[in-house]
Amino acid sequence: MLITCPKCESKARIATSKAITKDTREAYCQCMNLNCGVIFVTYTSVCRIIEPTGKKPNPNLQPELCKLEDVNQVDMFG
Ligand SMILES: [Zn+2]
């Protein structure tokens, strides 16, 4: 997912993220422009569902989707 810096409009990267609700995720982002380096927070939310199946994943086929809490990426903000 491409994140744009709100200050200098360069590319930014997602450093880490965590679930706020089952529909919303909070992400800590850092601008990749060395002259800027702004750190900011974004929210990604489910807006609407296009294909309404809602079936749970098959643990035999996709065991990684059946874990309760996903492991965050490297947390550079401690
Ligand atoms: Zn920036």
N, CA, C, O and the ligand as a Tripos MOL2 file, in Angstrom:
@<TRIPOS>MOLECULE
protein
  313   311    79     0     0
PROTEIN
NO_CHARGES

@<TRIPOS>ATOM
      1 N           0.8550   -1.1860    0.0000 N.3       1 MET1
      2 CA          0.0000    0.0000    0.0000 C.3       1 MET1
      3 C           0.8920    1.2380    0.0000 C.2       1 MET1
      4 O           1.8170    1.3290    0.8070 O.2       1 MET1
      5 N           0.6310    2.1860   -0.8870 N.am      2 LEU2
      6 CA          1.4260    3.4080   -0.9790 C.3       2 LEU2
      7 C           0.8820    4.4420    0.0050 C.2       2 LEU2
      8 O          -0.2980    4.7910   -0.0130 O.2       2 LEU2
      9 N           1.7840    4.9190    0.8610 N.am      3 ILE3
     10 CA          1.4370    5.9760    1.8060 C.3       3 ILE3
     11 C           2.1990    7.2270    1.3850 C.2       3 ILE3
     12 O           3.3890    7.1570    1.0790 O.2       3 ILE3
     13 N           1.5270    8.3560    1.3680 N.am      4 THR4
     14 CA          2.1440    9.6190    0.9950 C.3       4 THR4
     15 C           2.3160   10.4790    2.2340 C.2       4 THR4
     16 O           1.3980   10.6040    3.0450 O.2       4 THR4
     17 N           3.4900   11.0700    2.3780 N.am      5 CYS5
     18 CA          3.7640   11.9510    3.5130 C.3       5 CYS5
     19 C           2.8180   13.1560    3.4720 C.2       5 CYS5
     20 O           2.6860   13.7980    2.4300 O.2       5 CYS5
     21 N           2.1560   13.4690    4.6020 N.am      6 PRO6
     22 CA          1.2230   14.6050    4.6050 C.3       6 PRO6
     23 C           1.9390   15.9540    4.5740 C.2       6 PRO6
     24 O           1.3040   16.9810    4.3320 O.2       6 PRO6
     25 N           3.2550   15.9660    4.8170 N.am      7 LYS7
     26 CA          3.9910   17.2350    4.8390 C.3       7 LYS7
     27 C           4.6760   17.5170    3.5030 C.2       7 LYS7
     28 O           4.4820   18.5800    2.9140 O.2       7 LYS7
     29 N           5.4900   16.5480    3.0220 N.am      8 CYS8
     30 CA          6.2900   16.8230    1.8230 C.3       8 CYS8
     31 C           5.8120   16.0320    0.6080 C.2       8 CYS8
     32 O           6.3230   16.2270   -0.4950 O.2       8 CYS8
     33 N           4.8350   15.1400    0.7980 N.am      9 GLU9
     34 CA          4.2310   14.3540   -0.2840 C.3       9 GLU9
     35 C           5.1940   13.3510   -0.9170 C.2       9 GLU9
     36 O           4.9550   12.8910   -2.0340 O.2       9 GLU9
     37 N           6.2860   13.0050   -0.2160 N.am     10 SER10
     38 CA          7.1450   11.9150   -0.6660 C.3      10 SER10
     39 C           6.5250   10.5850   -0.2320 C.2      10 SER10
     40 O           5.5030   10.5530    0.4520 O.2      10 SER10
     41 N           7.1670    9.4900   -0.6460 N.am     11 LYS11
     42 CA          6.7120    8.1780   -0.1950 C.3      11 LYS11
     43 C           7.0160    8.0020    1.2860 C.2      11 LYS11
     44 O           8.0260    8.4890    1.7920 O.2      11 LYS11
     45 N           6.1290    7.3020    1.9640 N.am     12 ALA12
     46 CA          6.3590    6.9540    3.3660 C.3      12 ALA12
     47 C           6.2020    5.4500    3.4990 C.2      12 ALA12
     48 O           5.5450    4.8010    2.6850 O.2      12 ALA12
     49 N           6.8330    4.8970    4.5620 N.am     13 ARG13
     50 CA          6.7110    3.4560    4.7770 C.3      13 ARG13
     51 C           5.9750    3.1980    6.0780 C.2      13 ARG13
     52 O           6.0160    4.0070    7.0040 O.2      13 ARG13
     53 N           5.2960    2.0480    6.1330 N.am     14 ILE14
     54 CA          4.6280    1.6360    7.3650 C.3      14 ILE14
     55 C           5.6560    0.9290    8.2360 C.2      14 ILE14
     56 O           6.1980   -0.1040    7.8420 O.2      14 ILE14
     57 N           5.9300    1.4770    9.4200 N.am     15 ALA15
     58 CA          6.9210    0.8890   10.3170 C.3      15 ALA15
     59 C           6.3070   -0.2450   11.1290 C.2      15 ALA15
     60 O           6.9170   -1.3030   11.2820 O.2      15 ALA15
     61 N           5.1120   -0.0270   11.6440 N.am     16 THR16
     62 CA          4.4310   -1.0500   12.4090 C.3      16 THR16
     63 C           2.9470   -0.7200   12.4180 C.2      16 THR16
     64 O           2.5520    0.4070   12.1200 O.2      16 THR16
     65 N           2.1290   -1.7060   12.7600 N.am     17 SER17
     66 CA          0.6930   -1.4550   12.8070 C.3      17 SER17
     67 C           0.0570   -2.3630   13.8250 C.2      17 SER17
     68 O           0.5980   -3.4150   14.1670 O.2      17 SER17
     69 N          -1.1080   -1.9450   14.3130 N.am     18 LYS18
     70 CA         -1.8220   -2.7810   15.2640 C.3      18 LYS18
     71 C          -3.3180   -2.6370   15.0300 C.2      18 LYS18
     72 O          -3.7900   -1.6220   14.5170 O.2      18 LYS18
     73 N          -4.0520   -3.6730   15.4150 N.am     19 ALA19
     74 CA         -5.4970   -3.6620   15.2510 C.3      19 ALA19
     75 C          -6.1280   -2.8160   16.3480 C.2      19 ALA19
     76 O          -5.7920   -2.9710   17.5220 O.2      19 ALA19
     77 N          -7.0440   -1.9180   15.9740 N.am     20 ILE20
     78 CA         -7.7990   -1.1120   16.9260 C.3      20 ILE20
     79 C          -9.1350   -1.7910   17.1900 C.2      20 ILE20
     80 O          -9.5240   -1.9920   18.3400 O.2      20 ILE20
     81 N          -9.8260   -2.1380   16.1270 N.am     21 THR21
     82 CA        -11.0320   -2.9550   16.1960 C.3      21 THR21
     83 C         -10.8800   -4.0050   15.1080 C.2      21 THR21
     84 O          -9.8740   -4.0250   14.3990 O.2      21 THR21
     85 N         -11.8600   -4.8680   14.9730 N.am     22 LYS22
     86 CA        -11.7360   -5.8870   13.9230 C.3      22 LYS22
     87 C         -11.8590   -5.2730   12.5280 C.2      22 LYS22
     88 O         -11.5100   -5.9100   11.5350 O.2      22 LYS22
     89 N         -12.3540   -4.0370   12.4570 N.am     23 ASP23
     90 CA        -12.5110   -3.3640   11.1640 C.3      23 ASP23
     91 C         -11.4780   -2.2770   10.9190 C.2      23 ASP23
     92 O         -11.3850   -1.7610    9.8050 O.2      23 ASP23
     93 N         -10.6980   -1.9150   11.9340 N.am     24 THR24
     94 CA         -9.7970   -0.7620   11.8070 C.3      24 THR24
     95 C          -8.4090   -1.1000   12.3060 C.2      24 THR24
     96 O          -8.2490   -1.7460   13.3410 O.2      24 THR24
     97 N          -7.4110   -0.6620   11.5660 N.am     25 ARG25
     98 CA         -6.0210   -0.8830   11.9100 C.3      25 ARG25
     99 C          -5.2840    0.4540   11.9440 C.2      25 ARG25
    100 O          -5.4500    1.2900   11.0560 O.2      25 ARG25
    101 N          -4.4610    0.6420   12.9920 N.am     26 GLU26
    102 CA         -3.6790    1.8590   13.1440 C.3      26 GLU26
    103 C          -2.2610    1.5560   12.6940 C.2      26 GLU26
    104 O          -1.6750    0.5630   13.1260 O.2      26 GLU26
    105 N          -1.6950    2.4050   11.8210 N.am     27 ALA27
    106 CA         -0.3410    2.1750   11.3150 C.3      27 ALA27
    107 C           0.5450    3.3750   11.6000 C.2      27 ALA27
    108 O           0.1470    4.5220   11.4000 O.2      27 ALA27
    109 N           1.7660    3.0880   12.0750 N.am     28 TYR28
    110 CA          2.7620    4.1310   12.2780 C.3      28 TYR28
    111 C           3.6160    4.1910   11.0240 C.2      28 TYR28
    112 O           4.2080    3.1930   10.6110 O.2      28 TYR28
    113 N           3.6720    5.3740   10.4250 N.am     29 CYS29
    114 CA          4.3580    5.5480    9.1530 C.3      29 CYS29
    115 C           5.4790    6.5640    9.3050 C.2      29 CYS29
    116 O           5.4070    7.4790   10.1260 O.2      29 CYS29
    117 N           6.5190    6.3820    8.4930 N.am     30 GLN30
    118 CA          7.6290    7.3280    8.4980 C.3      30 GLN30
    119 C           7.9410    7.7380    7.0740 C.2      30 GLN30
    120 O           8.0530    6.8950    6.1840 O.2      30 GLN30
    121 N           8.0830    9.0500    6.8610 N.am     31 CYS31
    122 CA          8.4460    9.5840    5.5530 C.3      31 CYS31
    123 C           9.8510    9.1110    5.1960 C.2      31 CYS31
    124 O          10.7570    9.1380    6.0290 O.2      31 CYS31
    125 N          10.0230    8.6740    3.9410 N.am     32 MET32
    126 CA         11.3280    8.1670    3.5150 C.3      32 MET32
    127 C          12.2390    9.2730    2.9820 C.2      32 MET32
    128 O          13.3980    9.0130    2.6590 O.2      32 MET32
    129 N          11.7360   10.4830    2.8880 N.am     33 ASN33
    130 CA         12.5490   11.6310    2.4990 C.3      33 ASN33
    131 C          13.4260   12.0160    3.6920 C.2      33 ASN33
    132 O          12.9200   12.4390    4.7310 O.2      33 ASN33
    133 N          14.7530   11.8640    3.5350 N.am     34 LEU34
    134 CA         15.6670   12.0970    4.6620 C.3      34 LEU34
    135 C          15.6200   13.5450    5.1530 C.2      34 LEU34
    136 O          15.9460   13.8160    6.3090 O.2      34 LEU34
    137 N          15.2230   14.4620    4.2980 N.am     35 ASN35
    138 CA         15.1360   15.8640    4.7060 C.3      35 ASN35
    139 C          13.8410   16.1590    5.4560 C.2      35 ASN35
    140 O          13.6670   17.2550    5.9890 O.2      35 ASN35
    141 N          12.9390   15.1930    5.4990 N.am     36 CYS36
    142 CA         11.6450   15.3900    6.1580 C.3      36 CYS36
    143 C          11.5550   14.4610    7.3700 C.2      36 CYS36
    144 O          11.6540   14.9140    8.5100 O.2      36 CYS36
    145 N          11.3700   13.1740    7.1240 N.am     37 GLY37
    146 CA         11.3850   12.1870    8.1970 C.3      37 GLY37
    147 C          10.1990   12.2350    9.1380 C.2      37 GLY37
    148 O          10.2610   11.6820   10.2360 O.2      37 GLY37
    149 N           9.1130   12.8870    8.7280 N.am     38 VAL38
    150 CA          7.9230   12.9860    9.5780 C.3      38 VAL38
    151 C           7.4070   11.5880    9.9200 C.2      38 VAL38
    152 O           7.3900   10.6990    9.0680 O.2      38 VAL38
    153 N           6.9910   11.4050   11.1610 N.am     39 ILE39
    154 CA          6.3480   10.1660   11.6030 C.3      39 ILE39
    155 C           4.8840   10.4920   11.8730 C.2      39 ILE39
    156 O           4.5810   11.4580   12.5740 O.2      39 ILE39
    157 N           3.9720    9.6900   11.3200 N.am     40 PHE40
    158 CA          2.5520    9.9720   11.4680 C.3      40 PHE40
    159 C           1.7850    8.6650   11.5800 C.2      40 PHE40
    160 O           2.3220    7.5860   11.3280 O.2      40 PHE40
    161 N           0.5310    8.7810   11.9590 N.am     41 VAL41
    162 CA         -0.3190    7.6110   12.1900 C.3      41 VAL41
    163 C          -1.4630    7.6250   11.1890 C.2      41 VAL41
    164 O          -2.0720    8.6690   10.9570 O.2      41 VAL41
    165 N          -1.7600    6.4740   10.5950 N.am     42 THR42
    166 CA         -2.9110    6.3580    9.6990 C.3      42 THR42
    167 C          -3.8660    5.3100   10.2470 C.2      42 THR42
    168 O          -3.4790    4.4380   11.0250 O.2      42 THR42
    169 N          -5.1090    5.4120    9.8290 N.am     43 TYR43
    170 CA         -6.0970    4.3900   10.1230 C.3      43 TYR43
    171 C          -6.5710    3.7760    8.8190 C.2      43 TYR43
    172 O          -6.8710    4.4910    7.8620 O.2      43 TYR43
    173 N          -6.6390    2.4630    8.7800 N.am     44 THR44
    174 CA         -7.2270    1.7690    7.6520 C.3      44 THR44
    175 C          -8.4750    1.0670    8.1530 C.2      44 THR44
    176 O          -8.4040    0.2490    9.0700 O.2      44 THR44
    177 N          -9.6140    1.3800    7.5590 N.am     45 SER45
    178 CA        -10.8730    0.8110    8.0080 C.3      45 SER45
    179 C         -11.5930    0.1200    6.8600 C.2      45 SER45
    180 O         -11.4320    0.4880    5.6970 O.2      45 SER45
    181 N         -12.3780   -0.8730    7.2000 N.am     46 VAL46
    182 CA        -13.2600   -1.4830    6.2110 C.3      46 VAL46
    183 C         -14.3530   -0.4810    5.8910 C.2      46 VAL46
    184 O         -15.0420   -0.0010    6.7910 O.2      46 VAL46
    185 N         -14.5130   -0.1670    4.6310 N.am     47 CYS47
    186 CA        -15.5260    0.8040    4.1970 C.3      47 CYS47
    187 C         -16.8140    0.0810    3.8420 C.2      47 CYS47
    188 O         -17.8770    0.4220    4.3610 O.2      47 CYS47
    189 N         -16.7350   -0.9070    2.9700 N.am     48 ARG48
    190 CA        -17.8900   -1.7400    2.6620 C.3      48 ARG48
    191 C         -17.3990   -3.0780    2.1560 C.2      48 ARG48
    192 O         -16.2570   -3.2110    1.7170 O.2      48 ARG48
    193 N         -18.2640   -4.0580    2.2220 N.am     49 ILE49
    194 CA        -17.9240   -5.4070    1.8020 C.3      49 ILE49
    195 C         -18.4960   -5.6400    0.4160 C.2      49 ILE49
    196 O         -19.6860   -5.4320    0.1780 O.2      49 ILE49
    197 N         -17.6330   -6.0770   -0.4990 N.am     50 ILE50
    198 CA        -18.0550   -6.2570   -1.8820 C.3      50 ILE50
    199 C         -18.6300   -7.6500   -2.0880 C.2      50 ILE50
    200 O         -19.6720   -7.8200   -2.7220 O.2      50 ILE50
    201 N         -17.9240   -8.6620   -1.5330 N.am     51 GLU51
    202 CA        -18.3270  -10.0460   -1.7490 C.3      51 GLU51
    203 C         -18.7280  -10.6470   -0.4100 C.2      51 GLU51
    204 O         -17.8520  -11.0100    0.3750 O.2      51 GLU51
    205 N         -20.0160  -10.7650   -0.1220 N.am     52 PRO52
    206 CA        -20.4540  -11.1070    1.2380 C.3      52 PRO52
    207 C         -20.5110  -12.6070    1.5240 C.2      52 PRO52
    208 O         -21.5950  -13.1860    1.5930 O.2      52 PRO52
    209 N         -19.3360  -13.2420    1.6920 N.am     53 THR53
    210 CA        -19.3870  -14.6360    2.1230 C.3      53 THR53
    211 C         -19.2270  -14.7330    3.6400 C.2      53 THR53
    212 O         -20.0570  -15.3520    4.3060 O.2      53 THR53
    213 N         -18.1530  -14.1190    4.2080 N.am     54 GLY54
    214 CA        -17.9410  -14.1310    5.6470 C.3      54 GLY54
    215 C         -17.5510  -15.4810    6.2120 C.2      54 GLY54
    216 O         -17.5530  -15.6590    7.4300 O.2      54 GLY54
    217 N         -17.2110  -16.4540    5.3440 N.am     55 LYS55
    218 CA        -16.8130  -17.7680    5.8520 C.3      55 LYS55
    219 C         -15.4270  -17.6980    6.4820 C.2      55 LYS55
    220 O         -14.5590  -16.9690    6.0010 O.2      55 LYS55
    221 N         -15.2180  -18.4620    7.5670 N.am     56 LYS56
    222 CA        -13.9130  -18.5090    8.2190 C.3      56 LYS56
    223 C         -12.9250  -19.2520    7.3220 C.2      56 LYS56
    224 O         -13.3270  -20.0950    6.5200 O.2      56 LYS56
    225 N         -11.5900  -18.9330    7.4590 N.am     57 PRO57
    226 CA        -10.5980  -19.6580    6.6660 C.3      57 PRO57
    227 C         -10.5060  -21.1170    7.0840 C.2      57 PRO57
    228 O         -10.7790  -21.4660    8.2330 O.2      57 PRO57
    229 N         -10.1180  -21.9600    6.1410 N.am     58 ASN58
    230 CA         -9.9070  -23.3770    6.4200 C.3      58 ASN58
    231 C          -8.5320  -23.5440    7.0590 C.2      58 ASN58
    232 O          -7.5210  -23.2560    6.4170 O.2      58 ASN58
    233 N          -8.4690  -24.0180    8.3480 N.am     59 PRO59
    234 CA         -7.1740  -24.1080    9.0430 C.3      59 PRO59
    235 C          -6.1870  -25.0570    8.3710 C.2      59 PRO59
    236 O          -4.9800  -24.9370    8.5800 O.2      59 PRO59
    237 N          -6.6740  -25.9830    7.5790 N.am     60 ASN60
    238 CA         -5.7630  -26.8910    6.8820 C.3      60 ASN60
    239 C          -5.1220  -26.2200    5.6760 C.2      60 ASN60
    240 O          -3.9810  -26.5160    5.3230 O.2      60 ASN60
    241 N          -5.8610  -25.3160    5.0480 N.am     61 LEU61
    242 CA         -5.3520  -24.6670    3.8420 C.3      61 LEU61
    243 C          -4.6180  -23.3640    4.1570 C.2      61 LEU61
    244 O          -3.6300  -23.0380    3.4990 O.2      61 LEU61
    245 N          -5.0930  -22.6150    5.1610 N.am     62 GLN62
    246 CA         -4.5080  -21.3090    5.4810 C.3      62 GLN62
    247 C          -4.3100  -21.1700    6.9920 C.2      62 GLN62
    248 O          -4.9590  -20.3400    7.6290 O.2      62 GLN62
    249 N          -3.4110  -21.9830    7.5670 N.am     63 PRO63
    250 CA         -3.2300  -21.9480    9.0270 C.3      63 PRO63
    251 C          -2.7890  -20.5780    9.5360 C.2      63 PRO63
    252 O          -3.1140  -20.2000   10.6620 O.2      63 PRO63
    253 N          -2.0350  -19.8170    8.6960 N.am     64 GLU64
    254 CA         -1.5430  -18.5050    9.1450 C.3      64 GLU64
    255 C          -2.6920  -17.5210    9.3590 C.2      64 GLU64
    256 O          -2.5450  -16.5590   10.1130 O.2      64 GLU64
    257 N          -3.8340  -17.7490    8.7060 N.am     65 LEU65
    258 CA         -4.9800  -16.8470    8.8660 C.3      65 LEU65
    259 C          -5.8010  -17.1970   10.1010 C.2      65 LEU65
    260 O          -6.6800  -16.4330   10.4990 O.2      65 LEU65
    261 N          -5.5220  -18.3400   10.7050 N.am     66 CYS66
    262 CA         -6.3360  -18.8160   11.8220 C.3      66 CYS66
    263 C          -5.7310  -18.4770   13.1770 C.2      66 CYS66
    264 O          -6.3380  -18.7450   14.2140 O.2      66 CYS66
    265 N          -4.5320  -17.8850   13.1740 N.am     67 LYS67
    266 CA         -3.9450  -17.4520   14.4380 C.3      67 LYS67
    267 C          -4.7870  -16.3060   15.0010 C.2      67 LYS67
    268 O          -5.3520  -15.5070   14.2530 O.2      67 LYS67
    269 N          -4.8600  -16.2410   16.3440 N.am     68 LEU68
    270 CA         -5.7150  -15.2330   16.9730 C.3      68 LEU68
    271 C          -5.1880  -13.8130   16.7550 C.2      68 LEU68
    272 O          -5.9240  -12.9400   16.2950 O.2      68 LEU68
    273 N          -3.9230  -13.5850   17.0820 N.am     69 GLU69
    274 CA         -3.3680  -12.2280   16.9610 C.3      69 GLU69
    275 C          -2.1490  -12.2780   16.0700 C.2      69 GLU69
    276 O          -1.2480  -13.0870   16.2920 O.2      69 GLU69
    277 N          -2.1110  -11.4180   15.0580 N.am     70 ASP70
    278 CA         -0.9760  -11.4490   14.1610 C.3      70 ASP70
    279 C           0.2410  -10.7990   14.8140 C.2      70 ASP70
    280 O           0.1070   -9.9650   15.7100 O.2      70 ASP70
    281 N           1.4100  -11.1870   14.3610 N.am     71 VAL71
    282 CA          2.6620  -10.6630   14.9030 C.3      71 VAL71
    283 C           2.9920   -9.3690   14.1680 C.2      71 VAL71
    284 O           3.0090   -9.3180   12.9380 O.2      71 VAL71
    285 N           3.2510   -8.3370   14.9430 N.am     72 ASN72
    286 CA          3.5930   -7.0370   14.3370 C.3      72 ASN72
    287 C           4.9250   -7.1130   13.6190 C.2      72 ASN72
    288 O           5.7530   -7.9810   13.8950 O.2      72 ASN72
    289 N           5.1140   -6.1870   12.6950 N.am     73 GLN73
    290 CA          6.4110   -6.0560   12.0690 C.3      73 GLN73
    291 C           7.3890   -5.5270   13.1170 C.2      73 GLN73
    292 O           6.9910   -5.2220   14.2420 O.2      73 GLN73
    293 N           8.6600   -5.4190   12.7520 N.am     74 VAL74
    294 CA          9.6670   -4.8820   13.6610 C.3      74 VAL74
    295 C           9.1960   -3.5120   14.1570 C.2      74 VAL74
    296 O           8.8810   -2.6240   13.3650 O.2      74 VAL74
    297 N           9.1550   -3.3630   15.4610 N.am     75 ASP75
    298 CA          8.6210   -2.1410   16.0430 C.3      75 ASP75
    299 C           9.7440   -1.1550   16.3230 C.2      75 ASP75
    300 O          10.4320   -1.2670   17.3380 O.2      75 ASP75
    301 N           9.9340   -0.1850   15.4260 N.am     76 MET76
    302 CA         11.0340    0.7590   15.5800 C.3      76 MET76
    303 C          10.7140    1.8770   16.5540 C.2      76 MET76
    304 O          11.5720    2.7120   16.8410 O.2      76 MET76
    305 N           9.4810    1.9080   17.0720 N.am     77 PHE77
    306 CA          9.1170    2.9870   17.9880 C.3      77 PHE77
    307 C           9.0340    2.4770   19.4250 C.2      77 PHE77
    308 O           8.6440    3.2090   20.3350 O.2      77 PHE77
    309 N           9.4050    1.2220   19.6130 N.am     78 GLY78
    310 CA          9.4780    0.6470   20.9360 C.3      78 GLY78
    311 C           8.2260    0.8220   21.7460 C.2      78 GLY78
    312 O           8.1630    0.3740   22.8910 O.2      78 GLY78
    313 ZN          7.8320   13.9560    4.2830 Zn       79 ZN79
@<TRIPOS>BOND
     1     1     2 1
     2     2     3 1
     3     3     4 2
     4     3     5 am
     5     5     6 1
     6     6     7 1
     7     7     8 2
     8     7     9 am
     9     9    10 1
    10    10    11 1
    11    11    12 2
    12    11    13 am
    13    13    14 1
    14    14    15 1
    15    15    16 2
    16    15    17 am
    17    17    18 1
    18    18    19 1
    19    19    20 2
    20    19    21 am
    21    21    22 1
    22    22    23 1
    23    23    24 2
    24    23    25 am
    25    25    26 1
    26    26    27 1
    27    27    28 2
    28    27    29 am
    29    29    30 1
    30    30    31 1
    31    31    32 2
    32    31    33 am
    33    33    34 1
    34    34    35 1
    35    35    36 2
    36    35    37 am
    37    37    38 1
    38    38    39 1
    39    39    40 2
    40    39    41 am
    41    41    42 1
    42    42    43 1
    43    43    44 2
    44    43    45 am
    45    45    46 1
    46    46    47 1
    47    47    48 2
    48    47    49 am
    49    49    50 1
    50    50    51 1
    51    51    52 2
    52    51    53 am
    53    53    54 1
    54    54    55 1
    55    55    56 2
    56    55    57 am
    57    57    58 1
    58    58    59 1
    59    59    60 2
    60    59    61 am
    61    61    62 1
    62    62    63 1
    63    63    64 2
    64    63    65 am
    65    65    66 1
    66    66    67 1
    67    67    68 2
    68    67    69 am
    69    69    70 1
    70    70    71 1
    71    71    72 2
    72    71    73 am
    73    73    74 1
    74    74    75 1
    75    75    76 2
    76    75    77 am
    77    77    78 1
    78    78    79 1
    79    79    80 2
    80    79    81 am
    81    81    82 1
    82    82    83 1
    83    83    84 2
    84    83    85 am
    85    85    86 1
    86    86    87 1
    87    87    88 2
    88    87    89 am
    89    89    90 1
    90    90    91 1
    91    91    92 2
    92    91    93 am
    93    93    94 1
    94    94    95 1
    95    95    96 2
    96    95    97 am
    97    97    98 1
    98    98    99 1
    99    99   100 2
   100    99   101 am
   101   101   102 1
   102   102   103 1
   103   103   104 2
   104   103   105 am
   105   105   106 1
   106   106   107 1
   107   107   108 2
   108   107   109 am
   109   109   110 1
   110   110   111 1
   111   111   112 2
   112   111   113 am
   113   113   114 1
   114   114   115 1
   115   115   116 2
   116   115   117 am
   117   117   118 1
   118   118   119 1
   119   119   120 2
   120   119   121 am
   121   121   122 1
   122   122   123 1
   123   123   124 2
   124   123   125 am
   125   125   126 1
   126   126   127 1
   127   127   128 2
   128   127   129 am
   129   129   130 1
   130   130   131 1
   131   131   132 2
   132   131   133 am
   133   133   134 1
   134   134   135 1
   135   135   136 2
   136   135   137 am
   137   137   138 1
   138   138   139 1
   139   139   140 2
   140   139   141 am
   141   141   142 1
   142   142   143 1
   143   143   144 2
   144   143   145 am
   145   145   146 1
   146   146   147 1
   147   147   148 2
   148   147   149 am
   149   149   150 1
   150   150   151 1
   151   151   152 2
   152   151   153 am
   153   153   154 1
   154   154   155 1
   155   155   156 2
   156   155   157 am
   157   157   158 1
   158   158   159 1
   159   159   160 2
   160   159   161 am
   161   161   162 1
   162   162   163 1
   163   163   164 2
   164   163   165 am
   165   165   166 1
   166   166   167 1
   167   167   168 2
   168   167   169 am
   169   169   170 1
   170   170   171 1
   171   171   172 2
   172   171   173 am
   173   173   174 1
   174   174   175 1
   175   175   176 2
   176   175   177 am
   177   177   178 1
   178   178   179 1
   179   179   180 2
   180   179   181 am
   181   181   182 1
   182   182   183 1
   183   183   184 2
   184   183   185 am
   185   185   186 1
   186   186   187 1
   187   187   188 2
   188   187   189 am
   189   189   190 1
   190   190   191 1
   191   191   192 2
   192   191   193 am
   193   193   194 1
   194   194   195 1
   195   195   196 2
   196   195   197 am
   197   197   198 1
   198   198   199 1
   199   199   200 2
   200   199   201 am
   201   201   202 1
   202   202   203 1
   203   203   204 2
   204   203   205 am
   205   205   206 1
   206   206   207 1
   207   207   208 2
   208   207   209 am
   209   209   210 1
   210   210   211 1
   211   211   212 2
   212   211   213 am
   213   213   214 1
   214   214   215 1
   215   215   216 2
   216   215   217 am
   217   217   218 1
   218   218   219 1
   219   219   220 2
   220   219   221 am
   221   221   222 1
   222   222   223 1
   223   223   224 2
   224   223   225 am
   225   225   226 1
   226   226   227 1
   227   227   228 2
   228   227   229 am
   229   229   230 1
   230   230   231 1
   231   231   232 2
   232   231   233 am
   233   233   234 1
   234   234   235 1
   235   235   236 2
   236   235   237 am
   237   237   238 1
   238   238   239 1
   239   239   240 2
   240   239   241 am
   241   241   242 1
   242   242   243 1
   243   243   244 2
   244   243   245 am
   245   245   246 1
   246   246   247 1
   247   247   248 2
   248   247   249 am
   249   249   250 1
   250   250   251 1
   251   251   252 2
   252   251   253 am
   253   253   254 1
   254   254   255 1
   255   255   256 2
   256   255   257 am
   257   257   258 1
   258   258   259 1
   259   259   260 2
   260   259   261 am
   261   261   262 1
   262   262   263 1
   263   263   264 2
   264   263   265 am
   265   265   266 1
   266   266   267 1
   267   267   268 2
   268   267   269 am
   269   269   270 1
   270   270   271 1
   271   271   272 2
   272   271   273 am
   273   273   274 1
   274   274   275 1
   275   275   276 2
   276   275   277 am
   277   277   278 1
   278   278   279 1
   279   279   280 2
   280   279   281 am
   281   281   282 1
   282   282   283 1
   283   283   284 2
   284   283   285 am
   285   285   286 1
   286   286   287 1
   287   287   288 2
   288   287   289 am
   289   289   290 1
   290   290   291 1
   291   291   292 2
   292   291   293 am
   293   293   294 1
   294   294   295 1
   295   295   296 2
   296   295   297 am
   297   297   298 1
   298   298   299 1
   299   299   300 2
   300   299   301 am
   301   301   302 1
   302   302   303 1
   303   303   304 2
   304   303   305 am
   305   305   306 1
   306   306   307 1
   307   307   308 2
   308   307   309 am
   309   309   310 1
   310   310   311 1
   311   311   312 2
@<TRIPOS>SUBSTRUCTURE
     1 MET1         2 RESIDUE 1 A MET
     2 LEU2         6 RESIDUE 1 A LEU
     3 ILE3        10 RESIDUE 1 A ILE
     4 THR4        14 RESIDUE 1 A THR
     5 CYS5        18 RESIDUE 1 A CYS
     6 PRO6        22 RESIDUE 1 A PRO
     7 LYS7        26 RESIDUE 1 A LYS
     8 CYS8        30 RESIDUE 1 A CYS
     9 GLU9        34 RESIDUE 1 A GLU
    10 SER10       38 RESIDUE 1 A SER
    11 LYS11       42 RESIDUE 1 A LYS
    12 ALA12       46 RESIDUE 1 A ALA
    13 ARG13       50 RESIDUE 1 A ARG
    14 ILE14       54 RESIDUE 1 A ILE
    15 ALA15       58 RESIDUE 1 A ALA
    16 THR16       62 RESIDUE 1 A THR
    17 SER17       66 RESIDUE 1 A SER
    18 LYS18       70 RESIDUE 1 A LYS
    19 ALA19       74 RESIDUE 1 A ALA
    20 ILE20       78 RESIDUE 1 A ILE
    21 THR21       82 RESIDUE 1 A THR
    22 LYS22       86 RESIDUE 1 A LYS
    23 ASP23       90 RESIDUE 1 A ASP
    24 THR24       94 RESIDUE 1 A THR
    25 ARG25       98 RESIDUE 1 A ARG
    26 GLU26      102 RESIDUE 1 A GLU
    27 ALA27      106 RESIDUE 1 A ALA
    28 TYR28      110 RESIDUE 1 A TYR
    29 CYS29      114 RESIDUE 1 A CYS
    30 GLN30      118 RESIDUE 1 A GLN
    31 CYS31      122 RESIDUE 1 A CYS
    32 MET32      126 RESIDUE 1 A MET
    33 ASN33      130 RESIDUE 1 A ASN
    34 LEU34      134 RESIDUE 1 A LEU
    35 ASN35      138 RESIDUE 1 A ASN
    36 CYS36      142 RESIDUE 1 A CYS
    37 GLY37      146 RESIDUE 1 A GLY
    38 VAL38      150 RESIDUE 1 A VAL
    39 ILE39      154 RESIDUE 1 A ILE
    40 PHE40      158 RESIDUE 1 A PHE
    41 VAL41      162 RESIDUE 1 A VAL
    42 THR42      166 RESIDUE 1 A THR
    43 TYR43      170 RESIDUE 1 A TYR
    44 THR44      174 RESIDUE 1 A THR
    45 SER45      178 RESIDUE 1 A SER
    46 VAL46      182 RESIDUE 1 A VAL
    47 CYS47      186 RESIDUE 1 A CYS
    48 ARG48      190 RESIDUE 1 A ARG
    49 ILE49      194 RESIDUE 1 A ILE
    50 ILE50      198 RESIDUE 1 A ILE
    51 GLU51      202 RESIDUE 1 A GLU
    52 PRO52      206 RESIDUE 1 A PRO
    53 THR53      210 RESIDUE 1 A THR
    54 GLY54      214 RESIDUE 1 A GLY
    55 LYS55      218 RESIDUE 1 A LYS
    56 LYS56      222 RESIDUE 1 A LYS
    57 PRO57      226 RESIDUE 1 A PRO
    58 ASN58      230 RESIDUE 1 A ASN
    59 PRO59      234 RESIDUE 1 A PRO
    60 ASN60      238 RESIDUE 1 A ASN
    61 LEU61      242 RESIDUE 1 A LEU
    62 GLN62      246 RESIDUE 1 A GLN
    63 PRO63      250 RESIDUE 1 A PRO
    64 GLU64      254 RESIDUE 1 A GLU
    65 LEU65      258 RESIDUE 1 A LEU
    66 CYS66      262 RESIDUE 1 A CYS
    67 LYS67      266 RESIDUE 1 A LYS
    68 LEU68      270 RESIDUE 1 A LEU
    69 GLU69      274 RESIDUE 1 A GLU
    70 ASP70      278 RESIDUE 1 A ASP
    71 VAL71      282 RESIDUE 1 A VAL
    72 ASN72      286 RESIDUE 1 A ASN
    73 GLN73      290 RESIDUE 1 A GLN
    74 VAL74      294 RESIDUE 1 A VAL
    75 ASP75      298 RESIDUE 1 A ASP
    76 MET76      302 RESIDUE 1 A MET
    77 PHE77      306 RESIDUE 1 A PHE
    78 GLY78      310 RESIDUE 1 A GLY
    79 ZN79       313 GROUP 0 **** ****
